[in-house]
């Protein structure tokens, strides 16, 4: 009887394995694959693990201290347009007084530009006067002052999200788009511009109306699905009351559109096994080197309550003053998270913070800090001879004084998450894939003693002659792109279009991304 049971178990294992190996291979072509999830991973040893990496703080690159700005500036949209970097942001001031908020003269969308993503300037646009009836020598692009193009709409200029439209069929007079909250009726308005400076409405009423919208709400062209996507704020249990106490959790909703005007039925994002948390912004966009992967940098909002630790945080006196208006203004803390998706709805969200509040110092550990700008840009490294890097930007100094700041952070290109193994080694085995190209290129970093070796296998897991582990040449170094070699060279074109697996062995190494080319 025991022998029969053992035989049946063996047959079951063989059948299960056959079913697994018969699975349709994943066609990756020559696209870049970030190793941010297990989409391509069949198995990995216990030593090989996913590791979240963190941005490195650099200097403050912008201080919002113009008369029309203030201590509540933020919701930046930053992107590269040709040789120029563009930044759009809300100009807003928070004058905190005991038990109330003081007058706020700043309610604008403003524009700045840069040649390198580090040094920014405000161009004098001559469009809106500040103060009312005063000079137009400022960088305000959208204000509350009524214009003919606004028609009957009431755009809210302090909730902007601006992007360059990558739809290949986008008309010349609408190369730039902006999503603004409507001050009435409730919803999101869509604006267009030929130059990113002069704006008009695409339609004079909100195009998305089911949500809360009290955040930076955004949209963009997704080249993978060839449609527009929108992401906006909602509350999981309805809406908010008159004093802005949330019902349920602050969360994110999405929909798609052919034309930015007519939208599909909204869907609420899901996050796998990540617990419910307040997500203040979303900052989702296709990753520019791998647009089939959506990267989000949402803000986590958490109210820790009053305690000895809360009272020991910086600016205790001002924190207490803010709490005299609303407790959350003094005890809420914000930081940035990291998440990715391949379908735009189901996200893998890391519970570990991506950008922490950092060392305690003045104007830190406060509500409104560490909001990452939408989104990241590639910039030259400040280290001579080093490759380009990613620049991210986050707000700090929110609520306090007469201004706040934007700090630049940097990180490795593709360097959000790696598969990492210690010096004793670890390995991963991919699911069956098909590819296009002649070489396999890796973005990786090792220690001087570390290494990476790649073996190509059949879908059944058998080493392919000429590409076995024994024939593999060890890779070591720290590079954004290096080809994998075996004894007979790096040419893998004979396997292009055929299902294969990869076994990748790592020792004291991080693997960030791969592609065939």
C-alpha positions as CSV (number, residue, x, y, z in Angstrom):
1,X,0.0,0.0,0.0
2,X,2.8,2.4,0.9
3,X,4.6,1.6,-2.4
4,X,1.3,2.4,-4.3
5,X,0.9,5.7,-2.5
6,X,4.5,6.6,-3.2
7,X,4.1,5.7,-6.9
8,X,0.9,7.9,-7.1
9,X,2.7,10.8,-5.4
10,X,5.6,10.5,-7.9
11,X,3.2,10.4,-10.8
12,X,1.4,13.5,-9.4
13,X,4.7,15.4,-9.1
14,X,5.6,14.4,-12.7
15,X,2.2,15.5,-14.0
16,X,2.3,18.8,-12.0
17,X,5.8,19.5,-13.3
18,X,4.7,18.8,-16.8
19,X,1.8,21.2,-16.5
20,X,4.1,23.8,-15.1
21,X,6.7,23.4,-17.9
22,X,3.9,23.4,-20.5
23,X,2.9,26.9,-19.4
24,X,2.9,29.5,-22.2
25,X,6.3,31.3,-22.2
26,X,6.4,35.0,-21.4
27,X,7.4,37.0,-24.4
28,X,9.8,39.8,-23.3
29,X,11.2,40.6,-26.7
30,X,13.9,43.1,-26.3
31,X,12.2,45.2,-23.6
32,X,13.9,46.1,-20.4
33,X,12.7,44.1,-17.4
34,X,13.0,45.6,-13.9
35,X,13.4,43.0,-11.2
36,X,10.8,44.7,-9.0
37,X,8.4,41.7,-8.7
38,X,8.3,38.0,-9.4
39,X,6.6,38.2,-12.8
40,X,9.6,36.5,-14.4
41,X,10.7,34.4,-11.4
42,X,9.8,30.8,-11.1
43,X,11.9,30.1,-8.0
44,X,14.7,31.6,-6.0
45,X,16.9,30.2,-3.2
46,X,16.4,31.5,0.3
47,X,19.6,33.5,0.0
48,X,18.4,35.5,-3.0
49,X,15.9,38.1,-1.9
50,X,14.2,41.2,-3.2
51,X,15.7,44.4,-1.6
52,X,14.1,47.9,-1.8
53,X,16.7,50.6,-2.3
54,X,16.4,54.3,-1.2
55,X,17.1,57.7,-2.7
56,X,20.2,59.5,-1.5
57,X,19.5,63.1,-0.4
58,X,21.3,65.9,-2.2
59,X,20.9,69.6,-1.9
60,X,17.9,71.9,-1.8
61,X,17.3,72.9,-5.4
62,X,14.3,75.3,-5.0
63,X,13.0,77.5,-2.3
64,X,9.5,78.8,-2.6
65,X,10.1,82.3,-1.3
66,X,8.7,84.5,-4.0
67,X,5.9,86.8,-2.7
68,X,3.2,84.8,-4.5
69,X,4.5,81.5,-3.1
70,X,4.6,80.4,0.6
71,X,5.0,77.5,3.1
72,X,2.4,75.2,1.4
73,X,3.9,74.9,-2.1
74,X,4.1,71.4,-3.6
75,X,2.3,69.0,-6.0
76,X,5.2,69.4,-8.4
77,X,5.0,67.9,-11.9
78,X,8.6,67.5,-13.3
79,X,9.6,66.2,-16.7
80,X,12.1,66.6,-19.4
81,X,11.1,68.3,-22.6
82,X,13.9,68.1,-25.2
83,X,16.9,69.8,-23.6
84,X,14.8,71.6,-21.0
85,X,13.4,70.4,-17.6
86,X,10.0,71.7,-16.7
87,X,8.4,72.0,-13.3
88,X,4.8,73.0,-12.5
89,X,3.8,73.4,-8.9
90,X,1.1,74.8,-6.6
91,X,1.9,78.2,-5.0
92,X,0.1,78.3,-1.7
93,X,0.8,79.7,1.8
94,X,-0.2,78.3,5.2
95,X,-0.2,81.1,7.8
96,X,-0.8,79.2,11.1
97,X,-2.2,81.2,14.0
98,X,-3.5,79.9,17.3
99,X,-6.8,78.1,16.6
100,X,-7.1,79.2,13.0
101,X,-5.4,79.5,9.6
102,X,-4.5,83.0,8.6
103,X,-5.2,84.7,5.3
104,X,-3.8,83.1,2.2
105,X,-2.9,85.4,-0.8
106,X,-1.4,82.5,-2.8
107,X,-3.6,80.3,-5.0
108,X,-1.7,79.7,-8.2
109,X,-0.1,77.1,-10.5
110,X,3.5,78.3,-11.2
111,X,6.1,77.2,-13.7
112,X,9.9,76.9,-13.4
113,X,12.6,75.5,-15.8
114,X,16.1,74.1,-15.7
115,X,18.9,73.1,-18.1
116,X,20.2,70.3,-15.9
117,X,17.4,69.4,-13.4
118,X,19.5,70.9,-10.6
119,X,19.5,74.7,-11.1
120,X,16.0,76.1,-11.6
121,X,14.8,79.5,-12.5
122,X,11.4,81.3,-12.6
123,X,10.7,82.9,-16.0
124,X,8.7,86.1,-16.1
125,X,5.6,85.1,-18.0
126,X,3.5,88.3,-17.8
127,X,0.2,86.4,-17.5
128,X,-1.3,87.0,-14.1
129,X,-0.9,90.0,-11.8
130,X,0.3,89.7,-8.2
131,X,-1.0,91.1,-6.0
132,X,-4.3,91.8,-7.7
133,X,-3.8,94.8,-10.0
134,X,0.0,94.6,-9.4
135,X,2.9,93.4,-11.5
136,X,2.8,90.6,-14.0
137,X,6.5,89.9,-13.7
138,X,6.1,86.4,-12.2
139,X,6.0,82.8,-13.2
140,X,2.2,82.2,-12.6
141,X,0.6,80.2,-15.4
142,X,-2.8,79.6,-13.9
143,X,-4.6,81.7,-11.3
144,X,-8.0,82.4,-9.8
145,X,-8.4,85.6,-11.9
146,X,-11.2,84.9,-14.4
147,X,-10.2,84.5,-18.1
148,X,-12.3,83.9,-21.2
149,X,-11.0,80.4,-21.6
150,X,-12.3,79.4,-18.2
151,X,-15.9,79.8,-19.4
152,X,-18.2,78.7,-16.6
153,X,-15.6,76.3,-15.1
154,X,-13.8,77.0,-11.8
155,X,-10.4,75.4,-12.0
156,X,-8.5,75.1,-8.7
157,X,-4.9,76.1,-9.5
158,X,-3.4,74.6,-6.3
159,X,-4.1,71.0,-7.3
160,X,-2.3,70.7,-10.6
161,X,-0.8,67.8,-12.5
162,X,0.9,68.7,-15.8
163,X,2.3,66.4,-18.5
164,X,3.6,66.4,-22.0
165,X,1.2,64.3,-24.0
166,X,3.0,61.3,-25.6
167,X,0.0,60.2,-27.7
168,X,1.4,60.1,-31.2
169,X,-1.9,61.5,-32.5
170,X,-2.0,64.4,-30.2
171,X,-2.7,67.7,-32.1
172,X,-0.1,70.4,-32.0
173,X,-2.4,72.8,-30.0
174,X,-2.6,70.2,-27.1
175,X,0.9,68.9,-26.7
176,X,0.7,69.7,-23.0
177,X,-2.2,68.7,-20.7
178,X,-3.1,69.6,-17.1
179,X,-5.5,67.9,-14.7
180,X,-7.0,70.4,-12.2
181,X,-9.5,69.9,-9.5
182,X,-12.8,71.8,-10.1
183,X,-13.9,74.1,-7.3
184,X,-17.4,73.6,-8.5
185,X,-19.0,71.4,-9.6
186,X,-16.9,68.7,-8.0
187,X,-14.6,66.7,-10.2
188,X,-11.5,66.9,-12.5
189,X,-11.0,69.4,-15.4
190,X,-8.7,68.8,-18.4
191,X,-6.7,71.7,-19.8
192,X,-4.6,71.8,-23.0
193,X,-1.7,74.0,-24.2
194,X,0.5,74.2,-27.3
195,X,3.5,75.4,-25.3
196,X,2.9,74.5,-21.6
197,X,2.4,78.2,-20.8
198,X,-0.9,79.3,-22.4
199,X,-3.8,77.1,-21.3
200,X,-7.4,76.5,-22.3
201,X,-10.1,74.0,-21.3
202,X,-10.7,70.9,-23.4
203,X,-14.3,71.0,-22.1
204,X,-15.9,73.4,-19.5
205,X,-17.1,70.7,-17.1
206,X,-15.5,68.0,-15.0
207,X,-14.7,64.8,-16.9
208,X,-14.3,62.6,-13.8
209,X,-16.8,63.2,-10.9
210,X,-16.7,60.1,-8.6
211,X,-14.0,60.7,-6.0
212,X,-12.7,63.1,-3.3
213,X,-10.0,64.8,-5.4
214,X,-8.4,66.6,-2.4
215,X,-4.9,65.6,-3.5
216,X,-2.8,65.7,-6.7
217,X,-4.9,63.9,-9.2
218,X,-3.2,63.0,-12.5
219,X,-3.5,61.4,-15.9
220,X,-1.1,60.4,-18.7
221,X,-0.8,58.6,-22.1
222,X,0.0,54.9,-21.6
223,X,1.8,53.6,-24.7
224,X,1.3,50.0,-23.7
225,X,-2.5,50.0,-23.8
226,X,-2.6,53.0,-26.2
227,X,-5.0,54.8,-23.9
228,X,-5.0,57.5,-21.2
229,X,-5.0,56.5,-17.6
230,X,-6.1,58.6,-14.7
231,X,-5.4,58.2,-11.0
232,X,-7.2,60.2,-8.3
233,X,-8.1,60.4,-4.6
234,X,-11.1,58.8,-3.1
235,X,-12.0,57.5,0.4
236,X,-12.7,53.8,0.9
237,X,-15.9,54.5,2.9
238,X,-17.3,57.4,1.0
239,X,-16.2,61.0,1.4
240,X,-15.3,63.5,4.0
241,X,-17.3,65.7,6.4
242,X,-17.2,69.4,6.8
243,X,-14.1,69.3,9.0
244,X,-12.2,67.0,6.7
245,X,-12.2,63.9,8.9
246,X,-11.8,60.9,6.5
247,X,-14.4,58.2,6.3
248,X,-12.3,55.1,5.8
249,X,-8.9,55.3,4.2
250,X,-7.4,57.8,1.7
251,X,-6.9,55.7,-1.3
252,X,-6.5,55.7,-5.1
253,X,-9.0,55.1,-8.0
254,X,-8.3,54.7,-11.7
255,X,-9.9,54.7,-15.1
256,X,-8.9,54.7,-18.8
257,X,-9.9,56.9,-21.7
258,X,-9.4,57.2,-25.5
259,X,-9.6,61.0,-25.5
260,X,-9.2,62.3,-21.9
261,X,-12.9,63.3,-21.9
262,X,-14.8,60.0,-21.8
263,X,-13.7,57.6,-19.1
264,X,-14.3,54.0,-18.2
265,X,-16.0,52.8,-15.0
266,X,-13.6,53.6,-12.1
267,X,-11.7,50.8,-10.4
268,X,-10.1,50.9,-7.0
269,X,-6.5,49.9,-6.7
270,X,-5.5,46.7,-4.9
271,X,-2.2,46.0,-3.2
272,X,-1.9,42.2,-2.7
273,X,-1.0,41.4,0.9
274,X,-0.2,45.0,1.9
275,X,-2.4,46.3,4.7
276,X,-4.8,49.2,4.3
277,X,-3.0,52.5,4.8
278,X,-3.7,56.2,4.1
279,X,-2.2,57.1,0.7
280,X,-2.2,60.8,0.1
281,X,-0.8,61.1,-3.4
282,X,-0.1,58.4,-6.0
283,X,2.6,59.7,-8.4
284,X,2.0,56.8,-10.9
285,X,3.5,56.8,-14.4
286,X,5.0,54.3,-16.8
287,X,8.7,53.9,-16.1
288,X,10.4,55.6,-19.0
289,X,12.9,52.8,-19.7
290,X,10.2,50.0,-19.3
291,X,6.8,51.6,-20.0
292,X,5.0,48.3,-19.6
293,X,5.7,48.7,-15.9
294,X,3.9,51.4,-13.9
295,X,5.8,52.9,-11.1
296,X,4.1,54.7,-8.2
297,X,5.6,56.8,-5.4
298,X,2.6,57.4,-3.2
299,X,2.7,59.4,0.1
300,X,1.9,57.4,3.2
301,X,0.0,59.6,5.7
302,X,0.0,58.4,9.3
303,X,-1.3,59.9,12.5
304,X,0.8,58.6,15.4
305,X,-1.1,60.3,18.2
306,X,0.4,62.4,21.0
307,X,3.3,60.8,22.9
308,X,6.7,61.5,24.3
309,X,8.2,60.7,20.9
310,X,5.8,63.0,19.2
311,X,6.6,65.8,21.6
312,X,10.3,65.2,21.1
313,X,10.1,65.8,17.3
314,X,11.3,69.1,15.8
315,X,9.3,72.3,16.1
316,X,7.3,71.2,19.1
317,X,5.8,74.6,19.7
318,X,4.7,75.1,16.1
319,X,3.4,71.6,16.0
320,X,1.2,72.4,19.1
321,X,0.0,75.5,17.3
322,X,-1.0,73.6,14.2
323,X,-2.9,71.1,16.4
324,X,-4.9,74.0,17.8
325,X,-6.6,74.1,14.4
326,X,-6.9,70.3,14.0
327,X,-5.0,67.6,15.8
328,X,-3.9,66.0,12.6
329,X,-2.1,69.1,11.5
330,X,0.3,68.7,14.4
331,X,0.6,64.9,14.8
332,X,0.3,63.6,11.2
333,X,3.6,62.5,9.5
334,X,4.1,61.8,5.8
335,X,6.7,59.7,3.9
336,X,7.0,58.1,0.5
337,X,6.3,54.5,-0.6
338,X,7.2,52.5,-3.7
339,X,4.8,50.4,-5.8
340,X,4.6,48.9,-9.2
341,X,2.0,47.4,-11.5
342,X,1.8,45.7,-14.9
343,X,-2.0,46.2,-15.4
344,X,-2.6,49.5,-13.7
345,X,-5.0,48.2,-11.1
346,X,-3.1,45.5,-9.1
347,X,0.0,46.9,-7.5
348,X,2.8,45.4,-5.5
349,X,3.3,48.0,-2.7
350,X,6.3,47.8,-0.4
351,X,5.3,48.3,3.2
352,X,8.8,49.5,4.0
353,X,9.2,53.2,3.5
354,X,11.0,54.3,0.2
355,X,11.8,57.8,1.5
356,X,11.8,58.2,5.2
357,X,11.4,61.6,7.0
358,X,15.2,61.3,7.8
359,X,17.3,62.8,10.5
360,X,15.4,65.1,12.9
361,X,16.1,68.7,12.2
362,X,14.1,71.9,11.9
363,X,11.2,71.6,9.4
364,X,11.2,67.8,9.3
365,X,8.9,65.0,10.5
366,X,5.8,66.9,9.6
367,X,2.6,66.6,7.6
368,X,3.3,67.6,4.0
369,X,7.0,66.6,3.9
370,X,8.5,63.9,1.7
371,X,5.8,64.3,-1.0
372,X,7.7,63.1,-4.1
373,X,7.2,65.2,-7.2
374,X,5.4,63.5,-10.2
375,X,7.7,61.9,-11.3
376,X,11.5,61.3,-11.8
377,X,13.9,62.5,-14.5
378,X,17.3,61.3,-15.7
379,X,20.2,63.7,-14.9
380,X,23.9,63.8,-15.2
381,X,25.8,62.5,-12.2
382,X,27.6,65.0,-10.0
383,X,30.4,62.4,-9.7
384,X,32.8,62.9,-12.6
385,X,32.9,60.0,-15.0
386,X,29.9,58.2,-13.4
387,X,26.9,57.3,-15.5
388,X,23.6,59.3,-15.5
389,X,21.4,58.8,-12.5
390,X,17.7,59.4,-11.6
391,X,16.7,62.6,-9.8
392,X,13.7,62.6,-7.6
393,X,12.4,65.7,-5.8
394,X,10.6,65.9,-2.4
395,X,9.1,68.7,-0.4
396,X,10.2,69.7,3.1
397,X,9.6,72.6,5.4
398,X,5.9,72.4,4.9
399,X,3.7,74.5,7.2
400,X,6.5,76.5,8.9
401,X,7.8,80.0,8.2
402,X,7.0,81.9,5.0
403,X,8.4,79.4,2.5
404,X,9.2,75.7,2.0
405,X,11.8,73.9,0.0
406,X,12.3,71.2,-2.7
407,X,15.2,68.8,-2.1
408,X,16.7,66.7,-4.9
409,X,17.4,63.0,-4.3
410,X,19.3,60.7,-6.5
411,X,19.5,56.9,-7.2
412,X,20.8,54.4,-9.7
413,X,19.0,54.1,-13.0
414,X,16.6,51.1,-12.6
415,X,17.8,51.0,-9.0
416,X,14.5,50.8,-7.1
417,X,14.7,47.1,-6.3
418,X,17.3,44.4,-6.8
419,X,17.6,40.7,-6.3
420,X,20.4,40.5,-3.9
421,X,22.5,37.5,-2.6
422,X,25.3,37.4,0.0
423,X,28.9,36.2,-0.5
424,X,27.9,32.6,0.1
425,X,25.7,32.8,-3.0
426,X,22.1,32.5,-4.1
427,X,20.2,31.8,-7.3
428,X,17.0,32.5,-9.2
429,X,15.4,30.5,-12.0
430,X,13.1,32.3,-14.4
431,X,9.9,31.1,-15.9
432,X,10.0,30.1,-19.6
433,X,10.5,33.2,-21.7
434,X,11.1,34.1,-25.4
435,X,13.2,37.0,-26.5
436,X,14.5,39.0,-29.5
437,X,18.1,40.0,-29.8
438,X,21.8,38.9,-29.9
439,X,23.0,39.6,-26.4
440,X,21.7,39.5,-22.8
441,X,22.5,42.7,-20.9
442,X,22.4,43.1,-17.1
443,X,22.3,46.2,-14.8
444,X,24.1,44.9,-11.7
445,X,26.6,45.7,-9.0
446,X,29.0,43.3,-7.1
447,X,31.7,43.6,-4.6
448,X,35.3,43.1,-5.7
449,X,34.9,39.4,-4.6
450,X,31.3,39.1,-5.9
451,X,30.1,37.7,-9.2
452,X,27.1,36.8,-11.4
453,X,26.9,33.8,-13.7
454,X,24.1,33.0,-16.1
455,X,23.0,29.6,-17.5
456,X,20.4,29.3,-20.2
457,X,18.1,26.2,-20.0
458,X,15.4,24.5,-21.9
459,X,11.8,25.0,-20.5
460,X,12.3,21.7,-18.8
461,X,15.3,23.0,-16.9
462,X,18.1,21.2,-18.8
463,X,21.3,23.3,-19.5
464,X,21.7,24.3,-23.1
465,X,25.1,23.3,-24.5
466,X,27.3,26.4,-25.0
467,X,25.3,28.3,-22.4
468,X,25.8,26.2,-19.3
469,X,26.9,27.4,-15.9
470,X,30.3,25.8,-16.4
471,X,30.8,27.6,-19.6
472,X,29.6,30.9,-18.2
473,X,32.1,33.8,-17.6
474,X,31.8,35.4,-14.2
475,X,30.6,39.0,-14.3
476,X,31.8,41.5,-11.7
477,X,31.8,45.2,-11.4
478,X,29.1,48.0,-11.1
479,X,27.5,48.9,-14.4
480,X,24.2,49.9,-15.9
481,X,24.6,47.6,-18.9
482,X,27.0,44.7,-19.6
483,X,26.6,41.7,-21.8
484,X,26.7,38.2,-20.5
485,X,29.5,36.0,-21.9
486,X,30.1,32.3,-22.2
487,X,33.3,30.6,-23.4
488,X,32.1,30.9,-27.0
489,X,31.1,34.5,-26.7
490,X,27.9,36.5,-26.0
491,X,25.8,35.8,-29.1
492,X,22.5,34.2,-28.1
493,X,20.7,34.9,-31.4
494,X,20.4,31.1,-32.2
495,X,17.9,30.9,-29.2
496,X,15.9,34.0,-30.1
497,X,12.2,33.2,-30.4
498,X,12.6,29.8,-28.6
499,X,11.4,29.2,-25.1
500,X,14.2,29.2,-22.6
501,X,14.8,29.6,-18.9
502,X,17.6,31.5,-17.2
503,X,19.4,30.4,-14.0
504,X,21.2,33.3,-12.5
505,X,23.7,32.7,-9.7
506,X,24.7,35.7,-7.6
507,X,27.5,36.1,-5.0
508,X,27.6,39.4,-3.0
509,X,25.7,41.0,-5.9
510,X,22.6,43.0,-6.8
511,X,20.8,42.5,-10.0
512,X,18.5,45.4,-11.0
513,X,17.3,44.8,-14.5
514,X,17.9,42.8,-17.7
515,X,17.2,42.9,-21.4
516,X,18.0,41.1,-24.6
517,X,19.2,43.3,-27.4
